[in-house]
Each structure stands twice: as C-alpha cells, then as structure tokens.
Amino acid sequence: MSSEVPEGSTRPEERRGPLVHRSVRHGAYLLLLASAEFILGMAITQLLWNSSAPYGSYSLLNNYISDLGAVNCGPFPASSTSHFVCSPGHDVFNVSVILLGILVIFAVILLRTAFPSRRSTSIGLWLLAIAQIGAIGVGISPEDVNLTAHQIFALLSFLLGNLSLIVLGFAMFRDTRWDGYRAYTMISGLVGLIALFLFLGHAWGPLGVGGMERLIVAPLLLWAIVVGIHLARIPTYAPAKLRALTT
C-alpha cells in the first residue's frame, strides 16, 4: 500500500506524503517506554546484586540475563559448583520484563497502520506480539522456580522477536515512511537469530554465555528505540471525516 495519496483524495485513509496516523505516535512512545524501563530495571537489579554480592559481582559475560530474576541465593542449578546466583532485586527485574511484554503488545496494536497493508505486515506484527508472551512468561516463571517453563518462554521471545524483524523488513519495502530502515531492521533480526543459534550451540567464544545472550536481546531493544524515535518524529494525519469536522 502506497503511503502517498494525491492531495485531492477524500478517502478516509487519506495521507499526504510519508505520514502516520496519530495512534502510531502513541505506539512509538510505548516502544520507547518499554525499552527504557527494561534497561533501567536490569541496571537497578544488577546494582542491587553487586551491593550485596555474597557470591561475587554480577558478570555481564558470565551470568545469564535471567540470573537477575532468580528468587533464591545459592548455586544454580543446585548441582552446580561454579555458577552462583543471588539477586535481592529479582522483583524489579521480573516486573520490568513483564511490563516490557505488556507495553510492546499495546505498541504493536497501535503501530499496525505504520506498515503497508500486506501479509508480511500481519505475520511480522503477530510474531512480535507473540514474542511478548514469552517475555511475560520469563518474568512470571523465574529460572530457579520453573526452569522448563522459563526456557520455553525465553526461546519463544528470542526466536519470534528476532524473526519478526526480518519479516517486518520485507513488509517495509516500497513504503517511503521506512526509507533507510528496511535493511537495518532485517540485519537486526538476522544478528539476533545468529546469536541465538550460537547461544544454543554453546558457541559463546570470548563473549561468554552472558555476552552472547545479550547479543540476542540487544538488537531487539535497540531496534525498538530507533524505530520508536523515528515514528515519533513523522508527522501525523487524522482521518478525513474527523479532519473535516475540525477545519
């Protein structure tokens, strides 16, 4: 669907140039809020961990992200002699990841008109929304409470989240609102997927388990921030009937 319509058009979905519906701007703000609160939640939880540190400081390279949400202190798994967790701020992390999922689901609903009306858009947005169910599940099922459920939810979030970016990259073609963002979106998803496969294969390299896991998550978070800023800056339009009543 083209994003440009002649000025004389009177269709309800009338657009002049690369515009977006005003609801898209609200969705963009939700993307930014979701990313910011999750990053802040991780930072606060890590700070609380390091301030107590009965088992040493939290390591970005050697600790899983989900260690921040563990509710108990001690070796994890119980049979481990080298991997210890103790996160006094686990509630902060778990609430932040649940809130991340909820906010992004609402953002997806509001952002749907920012993409062309085609099948790839529907598939990509559905994948992104379902990935947030995984994020919510991660917060509800900490790793040391229900490891199996936690792993399933995490895989759902990682896999579908990054796959959604690749699909949405295709959806952006021939839409002037996404000039300069198509390749970036697809590459972000591809980097996240490659990192996921390396993570699952224990091919962590110098990044360590924590660094490789962050390479799965970082492209998604950065994409949400970049796209949120981009969409928030695009001028908005109102449906023709509403605009007629206000002019």
C-alpha positions in Angstrom: 0.0 0.0 0.0 1.5 3.3 -1.0 2.0 5.9 1.7 1.4 8.8 -0.7 -2.0 9.9 -1.9 -2.9 12.9 -4.1 -3.9 16.0 -2.3 -7.4 15.9 -3.8 -8.2 12.5 -2.3 -11.1 12.3 0.1 -10.7 8.7 1.2 -10.9 8.2 5.0 -7.3 6.8 5.0 -6.0 9.9 3.1 -2.3 10.6 3.5 -0.1 13.4 2.1 3.4 12.2 1.8 5.1 9.9 4.4 2.6 10.5 7.2 1.4 8.2 10.0 -1.9 8.0 11.9 -1.7 9.8 15.3 -2.1 6.4 17.1 1.3 5.4 15.7 3.0 8.1 17.6 1.4 6.7 20.8 2.7 3.3 19.9 6.2 4.8 19.3 6.1 6.3 22.8 5.2 2.9 24.2 8.1 1.2 22.4 10.5 3.8 23.9 9.0 3.5 27.4 9.1 -0.3 27.2 12.8 -0.4 26.2 13.8 2.3 28.7 12.1 0.7 31.7 13.5 -2.7 30.9 17.0 -1.4 30.5 16.6 0.6 33.8 15.2 -2.5 35.5 18.2 -4.6 34.6 20.6 -1.8 35.7 18.9 -1.4 39.1 18.8 -5.1 39.7 22.5 -5.5 38.8 23.3 -2.7 41.1 21.4 -4.3 44.0 23.2 -7.6 43.2 26.6 -6.0 43.4 25.8 -4.1 46.5 25.3 -7.4 48.4 27.4 -9.8 46.4 27.6 -12.8 48.7 28.7 -14.9 45.8 30.6 -12.2 43.9 29.7 -9.5 41.5 27.2 -9.9 38.6 29.1 -10.5 35.4 27.8 -9.3 32.0 29.9 -12.0 30.3 29.4 -15.0 32.7 25.9 -14.6 34.1 22.7 -15.2 32.2 20.3 -12.2 32.0 17.8 -14.4 33.8 20.1 -14.7 36.8 18.8 -11.2 37.7 15.3 -12.7 38.2 16.3 -15.7 40.4 14.5 -15.6 43.7 16.9 -17.7 45.7 20.5 -17.3 46.7 22.9 -20.2 46.1 24.3 -22.4 43.3 22.1 -22.7 40.2 21.4 -25.4 39.2 21.6 -26.9 42.6 24.3 -29.3 41.4 26.5 -26.5 40.1 29.8 -25.8 41.9 30.7 -22.8 39.8 27.5 -20.9 39.0 26.0 -18.9 41.9 23.2 -16.5 41.9 21.9 -14.0 44.4 19.6 -11.2 43.2 18.0 -9.3 46.0 16.3 -7.1 43.4 14.8 -10.0 41.5 11.3 -8.5 41.8 12.5 -5.4 40.0 13.8 -7.4 37.1 10.8 -9.7 36.9 8.3 -6.9 36.9 10.3 -5.0 34.3 10.3 -7.9 31.9 6.6 -8.5 32.4 5.9 -4.8 31.8 8.1 -4.9 28.7 5.9 -7.6 27.2 2.7 -5.8 28.0 3.8 -2.4 26.7 5.1 -3.9 23.4 1.9 -5.7 22.8 -0.1 -2.5 23.1 2.6 -0.8 21.0 2.1 -3.4 18.2 -1.6 -2.7 18.2 -1.1 1.0 17.8 1.7 0.7 15.2 0.0 -1.6 12.7 -1.0 1.3 10.4 2.6 2.4 10.2 3.2 -0.5 7.9 1.8 -1.3 4.4 -1.3 -3.4 4.4 0.1 -6.7 3.3 0.5 -10.2 4.5 4.1 -9.8 5.7 3.0 -6.9 7.9 0.4 -9.1 9.6 2.8 -12.0 10.1 5.6 -9.8 11.4 3.4 -8.0 13.9 1.8 -11.2 15.1 5.3 -12.7 15.6 6.4 -9.6 17.5 3.3 -9.7 19.7 3.5 -13.5 20.5 7.2 -12.9 21.4 6.0 -10.6 24.2 4.0 -13.5 25.7 7.4 -15.2 26.0 8.8 -12.1 27.8 5.8 -12.0 30.2 6.3 -15.7 30.9 10.0 -15.2 31.6 9.0 -12.8 34.4 6.3 -15.0 35.7 8.5 -18.1 35.8 12.0 -17.3 37.2 14.7 -19.7 36.2 15.1 -21.2 39.7 11.3 -21.6 40.2 10.3 -23.3 37.0 13.3 -23.8 34.7 11.5 -25.7 31.9 8.8 -23.1 31.5 11.3 -20.3 31.8 13.4 -21.8 29.0 10.4 -22.3 26.7 9.2 -18.7 27.3 12.7 -17.3 26.7 13.2 -19.3 23.5 9.7 -18.0 22.3 10.7 -14.5 23.0 14.2 -14.7 21.4 13.2 -16.7 18.3 10.0 -15.0 17.4 11.2 -11.5 18.3 14.2 -11.6 16.0 12.3 -13.4 13.3 9.6 -10.7 13.4 12.2 -8.1 12.5 13.2 -10.0 9.3 9.6 -10.3 8.2 8.8 -6.6 9.0 11.9 -5.7 7.0 10.2 -7.2 4.0 6.9 -5.5 4.8 8.7 -2.1 4.7 9.5 -2.3 1.0 8.1 0.4 -1.2 6.9 2.5 1.8 8.6 5.9 2.0 8.0 6.0 5.7 10.6 3.3 6.1 13.3 4.6 3.8 16.7 3.9 5.5 15.2 1.4 8.0 14.5 -1.7 5.9 18.0 -3.1 5.8 18.6 -2.1 9.4 15.5 -3.9 10.6 16.4 -7.1 8.7 20.0 -7.1 9.8 19.0 -6.6 13.4 16.8 -9.6 13.3 19.5 -11.6 11.5 22.1 -10.7 14.0 19.8 -11.8 16.9 19.0 -15.1 15.2 22.6 -15.9 14.5 23.4 -15.1 18.1 20.6 -17.3 19.3 21.8 -20.3 17.3 25.4 -19.8 18.7 24.0 -19.5 22.2 22.0 -22.7 21.9 25.1 -24.4 20.5 27.2 -23.2 23.4 29.5 -21.4 20.9 29.9 -18.4 23.1 33.5 -17.5 22.4 35.0 -14.5 24.2 31.6 -13.1 24.8 30.8 -15.7 27.3 27.3 -17.0 27.9 26.1 -13.7 29.2 27.6 -11.7 26.4 26.1 -14.0 23.7 22.7 -13.8 25.3 22.9 -10.0 25.3 23.7 -10.2 21.6 20.3 -11.9 21.1 18.4 -9.2 23.1 20.3 -6.0 22.2 19.3 -5.8 18.5 15.6 -6.0 19.5 15.9 -3.4 22.2 18.0 -1.1 20.0 15.5 -1.5 17.1 12.6 -0.6 19.4 14.4 2.6 20.5 15.5 3.6 16.9 12.1 2.9 15.4 10.3 4.5 18.3 12.2 7.7 17.8 11.7 7.5 14.0 7.9 7.0 14.2 7.5 9.7 16.9 9.1 12.2 14.6 7.0 11.5 11.5 4.1 14.0 11.0 0.6 12.6 11.8 -2.6 12.7 9.9 -6.2 12.4 11.0 -9.0 10.5 9.1 -10.6 12.8 6.5 -14.0 12.9 8.3 -12.5 13.9 11.6 -10.3 16.5 9.9 -13.4 18.0 8.2 -15.1 18.5 11.5 -12.1 20.3 12.9 -11.4 22.7 10.0 
